[in-house]
Amino acid sequence: MKNVVIYVHGKGGTAEEAKHYKNLFKEADVIGFEYNSEYPWDFQKEFSNFFNDISSKYKRISIIANSIGAYYTMISLNKDIEKAFFISPIVDMEKLITDMMFLENITEEELYKKKEIKTSFGEILSWKYLTFVRENPIQWNVSTYILYGEKDNITSYETILNFINKSKANLTVMKNGEHWFHTDEQMKFLDNWIKNLI
C-alpha cells in the first residue's frame, strides 16, 4: 500500500492547490480535500467520511493544511496520521473570534442576543461558532511542523508559541513572511521547508 498526503486548503482556497505539492512528495499520492463547509461541525462530518475512505486504501497518511484548514483538521482528527505540515495555522480560534469582537466593539452578551453579527470587514461572527470552539478545545498529539510568517496578521507569534508549548509541534518562522504564502520567494521558502522535513 502506498503512502498518501492529504491537502486541506484555507478560506478561499481549493483542493487544486494540492498539485503544487506533488513534486515534493514523489513517493506518495497527494490528494486535495475539497470541502464546502463553512462551520467546523459540518467539516467534521465531511472530513470523517473522506478520511475513512482514504485510510482504508493507504498505509501511512500525512497532512498538509493551510490556515483555517489546520484548525478544522485538528478538531476533526487526532489519530492515524504520521506527520502534519501546517502553513500559517489557526491554532486558537477562540482568541481569533474574541479579537474580532474587540475590534468591532461587540460584547459577548450582544452576540448571544443577536446570534450572528456581520463585521465591517465582511466576517460573520456567530454565537454558535464561539460556543462550539469553547466546547471543543484542540487536543492534538500528532508530530507536527509549523511554517509561520513573521508578519502574519491573523495569528500572533505569542499565540503560535503557546500552541507549540502545549503540543508536539516544531516551528519555523519566515522572516518577513505573511499569513498567505503566495509570492515566489515565499513559495520557494515553503518548498525548501518541506524538502528538509521529508
N, CA and C atoms as an extended XYZ file, in Angstrom:
594
Properties=species:S:1:pos:R:3:atomname:S:1:resname:S:1:resid:I:1 pbc="F F F"
N         0.835       -1.201        0.000 N   MET     1
C         0.000        0.000        0.000 CA  MET     1
C         0.871        1.253        0.000 C   MET     1
N         0.508        2.210       -0.819 N   LYS     2
C         1.276        3.462       -0.903 CA  LYS     2
C         0.964        4.394        0.263 C   LYS     2
N         1.805        5.403        0.389 N   ASN     3
C         1.546        6.460        1.366 CA  ASN     3
C         0.743        7.572        0.684 C   ASN     3
N         0.071        8.386        1.503 N   VAL     4
C        -0.729        9.476        0.951 CA  VAL     4
C        -0.515       10.747        1.761 C   VAL     4
N        -0.579       11.868        1.064 N   VAL     5
C        -0.562       13.185        1.703 CA  VAL     5
C        -1.882       13.857        1.351 C   VAL     5
N        -2.632       14.239        2.386 N   ILE     6
C        -3.906       14.937        2.178 CA  ILE     6
C        -3.674       16.431        2.361 C   ILE     6
N        -4.127       17.215        1.403 N   TYR     7
C        -4.007       18.673        1.490 CA  TYR     7
C        -5.364       19.275        1.838 C   TYR     7
N        -5.377       20.092        2.893 N   VAL     8
C        -6.609       20.766        3.324 CA  VAL     8
C        -6.411       22.276        3.166 C   VAL     8
N        -7.142       22.878        2.255 N   HIS     9
C        -6.940       24.291        1.922 CA  HIS     9
C        -7.520       25.222        2.980 C   HIS     9
N        -7.151       26.482        2.891 N   GLY    10
C        -7.666       27.512        3.783 CA  GLY    10
C        -8.872       28.207        3.163 C   GLY    10
N        -9.325       29.264        3.814 N   LYS    11
C       -10.502       30.008        3.345 CA  LYS    11
C       -10.220       30.628        1.976 C   LYS    11
N       -11.136       30.394        1.053 N   GLY    12
C       -10.968       30.936       -0.290 CA  GLY    12
C       -10.085       30.083       -1.181 C   GLY    12
N        -9.499       29.027       -0.626 N   GLY    13
C        -8.638       28.142       -1.411 CA  GLY    13
C        -9.428       27.008       -2.038 C   GLY    13
N        -8.719       26.134       -2.749 N   THR    14
C        -9.361       24.962       -3.364 CA  THR    14
C        -8.434       23.755       -3.256 C   THR    14
N        -9.012       22.586       -3.474 N   ALA    15
C        -8.240       21.337       -3.450 CA  ALA    15
C        -7.207       21.301       -4.569 C   ALA    15
N        -7.413       22.126       -5.607 N   GLU    16
C        -6.470       22.180       -6.736 CA  GLU    16
C        -5.055       22.566       -6.287 C   GLU    16
N        -4.972       23.294       -5.178 N   GLU    17
C        -3.659       23.721       -4.669 CA  GLU    17
C        -2.777       22.536       -4.320 C   GLU    17
N        -3.379       21.369       -4.141 N   ALA    18
C        -2.614       20.161       -3.795 CA  ALA    18
C        -1.591       19.808       -4.871 C   ALA    18
N        -1.883       20.199       -6.120 N   LYS    19
C        -0.956       19.885       -7.230 CA  LYS    19
C         0.442       20.417       -6.970 C   LYS    19
N         0.518       21.554       -6.277 N   HIS    20
C         1.817       22.167       -6.002 CA  HIS    20
C         2.733       21.221       -5.231 C   HIS    20
N         2.160       20.350       -4.425 N   TYR    21
C         2.956       19.511       -3.521 CA  TYR    21
C         3.323       18.152       -4.103 C   TYR    21
N         2.818       17.848       -5.303 N   LYS    22
C         3.074       16.529       -5.889 CA  LYS    22
C         4.555       16.295       -6.183 C   LYS    22
N         5.255       17.344       -6.607 N   ASN    23
C         6.684       17.198       -6.892 CA  ASN    23
C         7.519       17.042       -5.630 C   ASN    23
N         6.974       17.468       -4.506 N   LEU    24
C         7.708       17.377       -3.240 CA  LEU    24
C         7.565       16.002       -2.595 C   LEU    24
N         6.425       15.375       -2.827 N   PHE    25
C         6.163       14.050       -2.244 CA  PHE    25
C         6.067       13.016       -3.371 C   PHE    25
N         7.224       12.708       -3.962 N   LYS    26
C         7.230       11.830       -5.138 CA  LYS    26
C         6.903       10.378       -4.799 C   LYS    26
N         7.113       10.005       -3.537 N   GLU    27
C         6.870        8.615       -3.135 CA  GLU    27
C         5.447        8.403       -2.601 C   GLU    27
N         4.614        9.413       -2.683 N   ALA    28
C         3.262        9.309       -2.129 CA  ALA    28
C         2.241        9.905       -3.088 C   ALA    28
N         1.010        9.488       -2.935 N   ASP    29
C        -0.088       10.159       -3.632 CA  ASP    29
C        -0.411       11.435       -2.859 C   ASP    29
N        -0.708       12.496       -3.581 N   VAL    30
C        -1.112       13.759       -2.950 CA  VAL    30
C        -2.542       14.055       -3.379 C   VAL    30
N        -3.431       14.136       -2.396 N   ILE    31
C        -4.854       14.310       -2.691 CA  ILE    31
C        -5.384       15.554       -1.974 C   ILE    31
N        -5.993       16.443       -2.722 N   GLY    32
C        -6.611       17.625       -2.125 CA  GLY    32
C        -8.014       17.298       -1.649 C   GLY    32
N        -8.348       17.757       -0.461 N   PHE    33
C        -9.702       17.554        0.066 CA  PHE    33
C       -10.533       18.795       -0.223 C   PHE    33
N       -11.538       18.635       -1.070 N   GLU    34
C       -12.430       19.756       -1.416 CA  GLU    34
C       -13.624       19.724       -0.481 C   GLU    34
N       -13.751       20.743        0.340 N   TYR    35
C       -14.876       20.770        1.271 CA  TYR    35
C       -15.726       22.012        1.042 C   TYR    35
N       -16.988       21.900        1.415 N   ASN    36
C       -17.929       23.003        1.233 CA  ASN    36
C       -18.321       23.643        2.559 C   ASN    36
N       -17.872       23.055        3.654 N   SER    37
C       -18.282       23.500        4.987 CA  SER    37
C       -17.772       24.895        5.319 C   SER    37
N       -18.638       25.667        5.966 N   GLU    38
C       -18.234       26.964        6.495 CA  GLU    38
C       -18.107       26.921        8.007 C   GLU    38
N       -18.581       25.817        8.594 N   TYR    39
C       -18.557       25.689       10.045 CA  TYR    39
C       -17.824       24.406       10.433 C   TYR    39
N       -17.122       24.429       11.562 N   PRO    40
C       -16.317       23.260       11.943 CA  PRO    40
C       -17.122       21.988       12.149 C   PRO    40
N       -18.345       22.103       12.663 N   TRP    41
C       -19.142       20.892       12.888 CA  TRP    41
C       -19.557       20.243       11.573 C   TRP    41
N       -19.739       21.047       10.534 N   ASP    42
C       -20.036       20.479        9.210 CA  ASP    42
C       -18.787       19.852        8.605 C   ASP    42
N       -17.654       20.520        8.798 N   PHE    43
C       -16.396       19.991        8.275 CA  PHE    43
C       -16.103       18.629        8.889 C   PHE    43
N       -16.342       18.479       10.186 N   GLN    44
C       -16.067       17.202       10.862 CA  GLN    44
C       -16.773       16.047       10.162 C   GLN    44
N       -18.025       16.261        9.785 N   LYS    45
C       -18.791       15.199        9.106 CA  LYS    45
C       -18.221       14.927        7.724 C   LYS    45
N       -17.963       16.008        6.975 N   GLU    46
C       -17.424       15.863        5.617 CA  GLU    46
C       -16.082       15.151        5.629 C   GLU    46
N       -15.206       15.604        6.538 N   PHE    47
C       -13.841       15.084        6.552 CA  PHE    47
C       -13.799       13.655        7.073 C   PHE    47
N       -14.666       13.331        8.014 N   SER    48
C       -14.697       11.982        8.577 CA  SER    48
C       -14.975       10.946        7.493 C   SER    48
N       -15.953       11.221        6.647 N   ASN    49
C       -16.284       10.300        5.555 CA  ASN    49
C       -15.119       10.163        4.580 C   ASN    49
N       -14.547       11.310        4.222 N   PHE    50
C       -13.408       11.331        3.291 CA  PHE    50
C       -12.213       10.577        3.885 C   PHE    50
N       -11.893       10.861        5.150 N   PHE    51
C       -10.713       10.268        5.784 CA  PHE    51
C       -10.872        8.760        5.960 C   PHE    51
N       -12.046        8.317        6.328 N   ASN    52
C       -12.280        6.872        6.500 CA  ASN    52
C       -12.067        6.125        5.196 C   ASN    52
N       -12.488        6.728        4.104 N   ASP    53
C       -12.292        6.123        2.788 CA  ASP    53
C       -10.801        6.058        2.440 C   ASP    53
N       -10.096        7.164        2.682 N   ILE    54
C        -8.655        7.227        2.381 CA  ILE    54
C        -7.873        6.234        3.241 C   ILE    54
N        -8.192        6.185        4.539 N   SER    55
C        -7.403        5.361        5.462 CA  SER    55
C        -7.531        3.868        5.172 C   SER    55
N        -8.579        3.475        4.450 N   SER    56
C        -8.730        2.058        4.094 CA  SER    56
C        -7.852        1.681        2.897 C   SER    56
N        -7.316        2.704        2.218 N   LYS    57
C        -6.556        2.449        0.983 CA  LYS    57
C        -5.054        2.682        1.120 C   LYS    57
N        -4.637        3.358        2.189 N   TYR    58
C        -3.226        3.729        2.326 CA  TYR    58
C        -2.653        3.288        3.666 C   TYR    58
N        -1.344        3.041        3.629 N   LYS    59
C        -0.654        2.569        4.834 CA  LYS    59
C        -0.329        3.719        5.778 C   LYS    59
N         0.236        4.802        5.229 N   ARG    60
C         0.623        5.951        6.047 CA  ARG    60
C         0.006        7.219        5.487 C   ARG    60
N        -0.472        8.070        6.404 N   ILE    61
C        -1.150        9.298        5.999 CA  ILE    61
C        -0.472       10.504        6.633 C   ILE    61
N        -0.140       11.479        5.802 N   SER    62
C         0.350       12.774        6.287 CA  SER    62
C        -0.632       13.853        5.842 C   SER    62
N        -0.572       14.992        6.515 N   ILE    63
C        -1.490       16.098        6.213 CA  ILE    63
C        -0.687       17.361        5.935 C   ILE    63
N        -1.103       18.105        4.916 N   ILE    64
C        -0.653       19.492        4.749 CA  ILE    64
C        -1.920       20.334        4.877 C   ILE    64
N        -1.918       21.291        5.781 N   ALA    65
C        -3.124       22.106        5.956 CA  ALA    65
C        -2.752       23.574        6.077 C   ALA    65
N        -3.605       24.391        5.512 N   ASN    66
C        -3.359       25.817        5.405 CA  ASN    66
C        -4.365       26.606        6.243 C   ASN    66
N        -3.874       27.497        7.108 N   SER    67
C        -4.711       28.452        7.830 CA  SER    67
C        -5.866       27.792        8.576 C   SER    67
N        -7.109       28.142        8.226 N   ILE    68
C        -8.259       27.557        8.932 CA  ILE    68
C        -8.392       26.066        8.638 C   ILE    68
N        -7.804       25.618        7.519 N   GLY    69
C        -7.789       24.185        7.217 CA  GLY    69
C        -7.071       23.398        8.302 C   GLY    69
N        -6.044       24.019        8.907 N   ALA    70
C        -5.319       23.363       10.005 CA  ALA    70
C        -6.205       23.266       11.237 C   ALA    70
N        -6.937       24.338       11.540 N   TYR    71
C        -7.859       24.300       12.691 CA  TYR    71
C        -8.919       23.218       12.485 C   TYR    71
N        -9.525       23.208       11.313 N   TYR    72
C       -10.544       22.202       11.008 CA  TYR    72
C        -9.985       20.788       11.157 C   TYR    72
N        -8.756       20.592       10.661 N   THR    73
C        -8.122       19.271       10.745 CA  THR    73
C        -7.918       18.850       12.196 C   THR    73
N        -7.437       19.789       13.015 N   MET    74
C        -7.124       19.443       14.409 CA  MET    74
C        -8.364       19.106       15.232 C   MET    74
N        -9.499       19.714       14.909 N   ILE    75
C       -10.695       19.383       15.691 CA  ILE    75
C       -11.429       18.175       15.102 C   ILE    75
N       -10.949       17.678       13.967 N   SER    76
C       -11.602       16.546       13.320 CA  SER    76
C       -10.812       15.251       13.435 C   SER    76
N        -9.514       15.353       13.660 N   LEU    77
C        -8.638       14.173       13.675 CA  LEU    77
C        -7.677       14.247       14.840 C   LEU    77
N        -7.252       13.107       15.300 N   ASN    78
C        -6.110       13.064       16.224 CA  ASN    78
C        -5.598       11.637       16.286 C   ASN    78
N        -5.583       10.990       15.139 N   LYS    79
C        -5.175        9.594       15.107 CA  LYS    79
C        -4.748        9.230       13.691 C   LYS    79
N        -4.027        8.157       13.616 N   ASP    80
C        -3.687        7.542       12.321 CA  ASP    80
C        -2.977        8.469       11.342 C   ASP    80
N        -2.315        9.507       11.857 N   ILE    81
C        -1.555       10.403       10.980 CA  ILE    81
C        -0.084       10.320       11.366 C   ILE    81
N         0.757       10.196       10.347 N   GLU    82
C         2.187       10.107       10.628 CA  GLU    82
C         2.781       11.484       10.908 C   GLU    82
N         2.472       12.453       10.030 N   LYS    83
C         3.010       13.814       10.175 CA  LYS    83
C         1.981       14.829        9.713 C   LYS    83
N         2.089       16.029       10.265 N   ALA    84
C         1.253       17.136        9.798 CA  ALA    84
C         2.156       18.329        9.503 C   ALA    84
N         1.929       18.937        8.345 N   PHE    85
C         2.643       20.150        7.948 CA  PHE    85
C         1.603       21.268        7.907 C   PHE    85
N         1.709       22.216        8.827 N   PHE    86
C         0.730       23.313        8.908 CA  PHE    86
C         1.360       24.615        8.450 C   PHE    86
N         0.697       25.274        7.499 N   ILE    87
C         1.165       26.554        6.970 CA  ILE    87
C         0.251       27.651        7.511 C   ILE    87
N         0.821       28.574        8.280 N   SER    88
C         0.046       29.677        8.885 CA  SER    88
C        -1.229       29.175        9.580 C   SER    88
N        -1.105       28.185       10.461 N   PRO    89
C        -2.313       27.591       11.037 CA  PRO    89
C        -3.053       28.515       12.009 C   PRO    89
N        -4.371       28.380       12.021 N   ILE    90
C        -5.180       28.988       13.085 CA  ILE    90
C        -5.137       28.003       14.250 C   ILE    90
N        -4.469       28.360       15.325 N   VAL    91
C        -4.285       27.434       16.447 CA  VAL    91
C        -5.083       27.830       17.685 C   VAL    91
N        -5.689       29.008       17.658 N   ASP    92
C        -6.521       29.446       18.778 CA  ASP    92
C        -7.719       30.208       18.208 C   ASP    92
N        -8.737       29.441       17.836 N   MET    93
C        -9.910       30.047       17.192 CA  MET    93
C       -10.678       30.951       18.146 C   MET    93
N       -10.723       30.589       19.422 N   GLU    94
C       -11.437       31.436       20.387 CA  GLU    94
C       -10.810       32.825       20.444 C   GLU    94
N        -9.488       32.871       20.476 N   LYS    95
C        -8.793       34.170       20.518 CA  LYS    95
C        -9.061       34.964       19.243 C   LYS    95
N        -9.057       34.291       18.112 N   LEU    96
C        -9.315       34.972       16.840 CA  LEU    96
C       -10.716       35.599       16.835 C   LEU    96
N       -11.694       34.849       17.313 N   ILE    97
C       -13.072       35.352       17.349 CA  ILE    97
C       -13.208       36.517       18.334 C   ILE    97
N       -12.655       36.333       19.543 N   THR    98
C       -12.787       37.394       20.554 CA  THR    98
C       -11.992       38.639       20.158 C   THR    98
N       -10.887       38.465       19.432 N   ASP    99
C       -10.137       39.622       18.912 CA  ASP    99
C       -10.984       40.398       17.906 C   ASP    99
N       -11.705       39.665       17.048 N   MET   100
C       -12.573       40.326       16.067 CA  MET   100
C       -13.717       41.053       16.777 C   MET   100
N       -14.243       40.437       17.825 N   MET   101
C       -15.298       41.079       18.611 CA  MET   101
C       -14.790       42.374       19.231 C   MET   101
N       -13.569       42.322       19.749 N   PHE   102
C       -12.966       43.503       20.372 CA  PHE   102
C       -12.793       44.627       19.347 C   PHE   102
N       -12.302       44.264       18.163 N   LEU   103
C       -12.098       45.253       17.098 CA  LEU   103
C       -13.411       45.933       16.695 C   LEU   103
N       -14.499       45.180       16.746 N   GLU   104
C       -15.807       45.691       16.336 CA  GLU   104
C       -16.619       46.224       17.518 C   GLU   104
N       -16.015       46.162       18.712 N   ASN   105
C       -16.700       46.633       19.920 CA  ASN   105
C       -18.012       45.875       20.168 C   ASN   105
N       -17.937       44.547       19.996 N   ILE   106
C       -19.103       43.681       20.206 CA  ILE   106
C       -18.896       42.894       21.502 C   ILE   106
N       -19.866       42.952       22.382 N   THR   107
C       -19.777       42.204       23.640 CA  THR   107
C       -20.333       40.791       23.441 C   THR   107
N       -19.963       39.906       24.377 N   GLU   108
C       -20.498       38.544       24.319 CA  GLU   108
C       -22.019       38.546       24.475 C   GLU   108
N       -22.511       39.403       25.341 N   GLU   109
C       -23.954       39.488       25.570 CA  GLU   109
C       -24.680       39.888       24.285 C   GLU   109
N       -24.089       40.839       23.559 N   GLU   110
C       -24.685       41.300       22.295 CA  GLU   110
C       -24.705       40.174       21.263 C   GLU   110
N       -23.589       39.433       21.168 N   LEU   111
C       -23.509       38.327       20.212 CA  LEU   111
C       -24.491       37.216       20.595 C   LEU   111
N       -24.611       36.956       21.897 N   TYR   112
C       -25.554       35.947       22.382 CA  TYR   112
C       -26.991       36.308       21.996 C   TYR   112
N       -27.331       37.574       22.145 N   LYS   113
C       -28.704       38.023       21.848 CA  LYS   113
C       -28.999       38.008       20.344 C   LYS   113
N       -28.024       38.481       19.553 N   LYS   114
C       -28.257       38.600       18.100 CA  LYS   114
C       -27.939       37.316       17.337 C   LYS   114
N       -27.192       36.417       17.965 N   LYS   115
C       -26.788       35.126       17.380 CA  LYS   115
C       -25.734       35.276       16.276 C   LYS   115
N       -25.925       36.214       15.360 N   GLU   116
C       -24.934       36.471       14.303 CA  GLU   116
C       -24.818       37.977       14.072 C   GLU   116
N       -23.568       38.428       13.879 N   ILE   117
C       -23.321       39.846       13.591 CA  ILE   117
C       -22.280       39.930       12.472 C   ILE   117
N       -22.603       40.681       11.438 N   LYS   118
C       -21.651       40.869       10.335 CA  LYS   118
C       -20.711       42.008       10.689 C   LYS   118
N       -19.411       41.763       10.518 N   THR   119
C       -18.411       42.780       10.848 CA  THR   119
C       -18.209       43.740        9.686 C   THR   119
N       -17.523       44.849        9.964 N   SER   120
C       -17.235       45.841        8.915 CA  SER   120
C       -16.259       45.299        7.879 C   SER   120
N       -15.515       44.234        8.247 N   PHE   121
C       -14.551       43.658        7.288 CA  PHE   121
C       -15.089       42.381        6.642 C   PHE   121
N       -16.417       42.165        6.753 N   GLY   122
C       -17.060       41.105        5.975 CA  GLY   122
C       -17.230       39.757        6.653 C   GLY   122
N       -16.594       39.564        7.814 N   GLU   123
C       -16.752       38.288        8.522 CA  GLU   123
C       -18.068       38.290        9.302 C   GLU   123
N       -18.667       37.121        9.428 N   ILE   124
C       -19.871       36.993       10.251 CA  ILE   124
C       -19.491       36.318       11.560 C   ILE   124
N       -19.711       37.020       12.664 N   LEU   125
C       -19.460       36.452       13.983 CA  LEU   125
C       -20.708       35.714       14.439 C   LEU   125
N       -20.505       34.512       14.969 N   SER   126
C       -21.627       33.650       15.326 CA  SER   126
C       -21.482       33.156       16.761 C   SER   126
N       -22.551       33.287       17.523 N   TRP   127
C       -22.549       32.788       18.905 CA  TRP   127
C       -22.409       31.260       18.914 C   TRP   127
N       -23.068       30.596       17.980 N   LYS   128
C       -22.981       29.132       17.894 CA  LYS   128
C       -21.537       28.691       17.632 C   LYS   128
N       -20.847       29.422       16.762 N   TYR   129
C       -19.448       29.115       16.423 CA  TYR   129
C       -18.566       29.286       17.663 C   TYR   129
N       -18.704       30.408       18.342 N   LEU   130
C       -17.896       30.671       19.536 CA  LEU   130
C       -18.151       29.610       20.603 C   LEU   130
N       -19.403       29.234       20.781 N   THR   131
C       -19.752       28.199       21.761 CA  THR   131
C       -19.125       26.861       21.386 C   THR   131
N       -19.196       26.511       20.117 N   PHE   132
C       -18.598       25.258       19.635 CA  PHE   132
C       -17.098       25.221       19.929 C   PHE   132
N       -16.430       26.331       19.615 N   VAL   133
C       -14.976       26.417       19.816 CA  VAL   133
C       -14.618       26.195       21.291 C   VAL   133
N       -15.390       26.796       22.171 N   ARG   134
C       -15.124       26.660       23.608 CA  ARG   134
C       -15.420       25.252       24.112 C   ARG   134
N       -16.417       24.621       23.532 N   GLU   135
C       -16.800       23.279       23.985 CA  GLU   135
C       -15.968       22.170       23.342 C   GLU   135
N       -15.193       22.529       22.321 N   ASN   136
C       -14.379       21.533       21.602 CA  ASN   136
C       -12.937       22.013       21.482 C   ASN   136
N       -12.222       22.072       22.620 N   PRO   137
C       -10.832       22.542       22.564 CA  PRO   137
C        -9.945       21.605       21.741 C   PRO   137
N        -8.917       22.183       21.148 N   ILE   138
C        -7.976       21.384       20.357 CA  ILE   138
C        -7.209       20.436       21.280 C   ILE   138
N        -7.177       19.163       20.895 N   GLN   139
C        -6.348       18.167       21.573 CA  GLN   139
C        -5.564       17.465       20.477 C   GLN   139
N        -4.346       17.874       20.293 N   TRP   140
C        -3.575       17.466       19.118 CA  TRP   140
C        -2.255       16.844       19.553 C   TRP   140
N        -2.058       15.574       19.209 N   ASN   141
C        -0.854       14.860       19.638 CA  ASN   141
C        -0.097       14.245       18.471 C   ASN   141
N        -0.232       14.851       17.309 N   VAL   142
C         0.432       14.354       16.106 CA  VAL   142
C         1.769       15.076       15.933 C   VAL   142
N         2.762       14.376       15.407 N   SER   143
C         4.047       15.007       15.084 CA  SER   143
C         3.802       16.086       14.014 C   SER   143
N         4.024       17.346       14.400 N   THR   144
C         3.589       18.476       13.570 CA  THR   144
C         4.699       19.481       13.323 C   THR   144
N         4.743       19.991       12.096 N   TYR   145
C         5.708       21.017       11.694 CA  TYR   145
C         4.917       22.239       11.239 C   TYR   145
N         5.256       23.380       11.805 N   ILE   146
C         4.520       24.618       11.511 CA  ILE   146
C         5.422       25.613       10.792 C   ILE   146
N         4.899       26.163        9.693 N   LEU   147
C         5.561       27.268        9.000 CA  LEU   147
C         4.753       28.531        9.273 C   LEU   147
N         5.426       29.527        9.822 N   TYR   148
C         4.747       30.751       10.270 CA  TYR   148
C         5.459       31.968        9.683 C   TYR   148
N         4.686       32.884        9.138 N   GLY   149
C         5.257       34.119        8.599 CA  GLY   149
C         5.410       35.168        9.688 C   GLY   149
N         6.563       35.785        9.740 N   GLU   150
C         6.858       36.792       10.777 CA  GLU   150
C         5.810       37.906       10.794 C   GLU   150
N         5.246       38.228        9.626 N   LYS   151
C         4.268       39.322        9.540 CA  LYS   151
C         2.837       38.811        9.408 C   LYS   151
N         2.573       37.641        9.973 N   ASP   152
C         1.221       37.081        9.969 CA  ASP   152
C         0.282       38.043       10.705 C   ASP   152
N        -0.768       38.489       10.029 N   ASN   153
C        -1.690       39.458       10.641 CA  ASN   153
C        -2.954       38.805       11.200 C   ASN   153
N        -2.992       37.470       11.200 N   ILE   154
C        -4.144       36.732       11.729 CA  ILE   154
C        -3.810       36.104       13.087 C   ILE   154
N        -2.647       35.484       13.166 N   THR   155
C        -2.221       34.800       14.394 CA  THR   155
C        -0.931       35.425       14.896 C   THR   155
N        -0.920       35.825       16.155 N   SER   156
C         0.281       36.445       16.723 CA  SER   156
C         1.347       35.387       17.022 C   SER   156
N         2.576       35.848       17.103 N   TYR   157
C         3.694       34.955       17.436 CA  TYR   157
C         3.482       34.347       18.822 C   TYR   157
N         2.971       35.140       19.736 N   GLU   158
C         2.704       34.659       21.101 CA  GLU   158
C         1.693       33.507       21.082 C   GLU   158
N         0.657       33.635       20.247 N   THR   159
C        -0.360       32.586       20.135 CA  THR   159
C         0.237       31.298       19.579 C   THR   159
N         1.093       31.439       18.565 N   ILE   160
C         1.772       30.263       17.998 CA  ILE   160
C         2.659       29.596       19.053 C   ILE   160
N         3.405       30.404       19.795 N   LEU   161
C         4.284       29.845       20.834 CA  LEU   161
C         3.499       29.108       21.904 C   LEU   161
N         2.362       29.652       22.298 N   ASN   162
C         1.504       28.984       23.286 CA  ASN   162
C         1.095       27.596       22.797 C   ASN   162
N         0.769       27.515       21.504 N   PHE   163
C         0.379       26.224       20.933 CA  PHE   163
C         1.573       25.263       20.884 C   PHE   163
N         2.719       25.784       20.475 N   ILE   164
C         3.937       24.959       20.402 CA  ILE   164
C         4.250       24.348       21.767 C   ILE   164
N         4.109       25.156       22.800 N   ASN   165
C         4.429       24.693       24.153 CA  ASN   165
C         3.463       23.626       24.655 C   ASN   165
N         2.261       23.560       24.060 N   LYS   166
C         1.260       22.591       24.517 CA  LYS   166
C         1.184       21.353       23.617 C   LYS   166
N         1.924       21.369       22.526 N   SER   167
C         1.821       20.273       21.556 CA  SER   167
C         3.205       19.741       21.201 C   SER   167
N         3.216       18.813       20.245 N   LYS   168
C         4.491       18.243       19.800 CA  LYS   168
C         5.033       18.978       18.574 C   LYS   168
N         4.595       20.180       18.355 N   ALA   169
C         4.911       20.879       17.109 CA  ALA   169
C         6.313       21.482       17.107 C   ALA   169
N         6.882       21.549       15.902 N   ASN   170
C         8.153       22.237       15.651 CA  ASN   170
C         7.848       23.469       14.814 C   ASN   170
N         8.516       24.574       15.126 N   LEU   171
C         8.197       25.848       14.478 CA  LEU   171
C         9.334       26.354       13.601 C   LEU   171
N         8.963       26.795       12.389 N   THR   172
C         9.882       27.501       11.503 CA  THR   172
C         9.240       28.852       11.177 C   THR   172
N        10.000       29.928       11.350 N   VAL   173
C         9.485       31.276       11.086 CA  VAL   173
C        10.185       31.844        9.855 C   VAL   173
N         9.404       32.324        8.886 N   MET   174
C         9.994       33.007        7.730 CA  MET   174
C        10.032       34.501        8.000 C   MET   174
N        11.220       35.039        7.970 N   LYS   175
C        11.389       36.486        8.152 CA  LYS   175
C        10.632       37.214        7.048 C   LYS   175
N         9.837       38.198        7.430 N   ASN   176
C         9.003       38.987        6.508 CA  ASN   176
C         7.898       38.182        5.818 C   ASN   176
N         7.701       36.928        6.230 N   GLY   177
C         6.627       36.111        5.660 CA  GLY   177
C         5.268       36.630        6.114 C   GLY   177
N         4.239       36.336        5.320 N   GLU   178
C         2.874       36.780        5.627 CA  GLU   178
C         2.006       35.575        5.980 C   GLU   178
N         0.757       35.841        6.341 N   HIS   179
C        -0.176       34.748        6.620 CA  HIS   179
C        -0.400       33.921        5.353 C   HIS   179
N        -0.563       34.613        4.234 N   TRP   180
C        -0.766       33.931        2.954 CA  TRP   180
C         0.569       33.792        2.241 C   TRP   180
N         1.073       32.570        2.145 N   PHE   181
C         2.303       32.302        1.409 CA  PHE   181
C         1.947       32.211       -0.068 C   PHE   181
N         2.387       33.192       -0.846 N   HIS   182
C         1.982       33.205       -2.257 CA  HIS   182
C         3.021       33.792       -3.202 C   HIS   182
N         3.951       34.617       -2.718 N   THR   183
C         4.952       35.189       -3.625 CA  THR   183
C         5.971       34.112       -4.003 C   THR   183
N         6.739       34.376       -5.046 N   ASP   184
C         7.766       33.407       -5.469 CA  ASP   184
C         8.738       33.108       -4.327 C   ASP   184
N         9.151       34.156       -3.639 N   GLU   185
C        10.096       33.986       -2.534 CA  GLU   185
C         9.488       33.145       -1.405 C   GLU   185
N         8.220       33.425       -1.074 N   GLN   186
C         7.549       32.684       -0.003 CA  GLN   186
C         7.335       31.223       -0.375 C   GLN   186
N         6.958       30.973       -1.624 N   MET   187
C         6.719       29.590       -2.056 CA  MET   187
C         8.023       28.798       -2.121 C   MET   187
N         9.108       29.461       -2.492 N   LYS   188
C        10.414       28.797       -2.505 CA  LYS   188
C        10.810       28.424       -1.074 C   LYS   188
N        10.570       29.330       -0.130 N   PHE   189
C        10.867       29.069        1.279 CA  PHE   189
C        10.021       27.894        1.773 C   PHE   189
N         8.734       27.906        1.419 N   LEU   190
C         7.817       26.828        1.815 CA  LEU   190
C         8.296       25.489        1.260 C   LEU   190
N         8.651       25.466       -0.024 N   ASP   191
C         9.106       24.220       -0.653 CA  ASP   191
C        10.365       23.687        0.019 C   ASP   191
N        11.318       24.561        0.292 N   ASN   192
C        12.558       24.128        0.946 CA  ASN   192
C        12.289       23.633        2.359 C   ASN   192
N        11.338       24.272        3.037 N   TRP   193
C        10.946       23.859        4.394 CA  TRP   193
C        10.454       22.407        4.371 C   TRP   193
N         9.577       22.100        3.424 N   ILE   194
C         9.050       20.735        3.326 CA  ILE   194
C        10.152       19.764        2.923 C   ILE   194
N        10.963       20.131        1.927 N   LYS   195
C        12.034       19.235        1.475 CA  LYS   195
C        12.975       18.834        2.602 C   LYS   195
N        13.233       19.765        3.491 N   ASN   196
C        14.145       19.498        4.615 CA  ASN   196
C        13.511       18.604        5.692 C   ASN   196
N        12.204       18.421        5.611 N   LEU   197
C        11.496       17.648        6.643 CA  LEU   197
C        11.109       16.241        6.193 C   LEU   197
N        11.176       16.002        4.889 N   ILE   198
C        10.763       14.671        4.404 CA  ILE   198
C        11.967       13.864        3.913 C   ILE   198
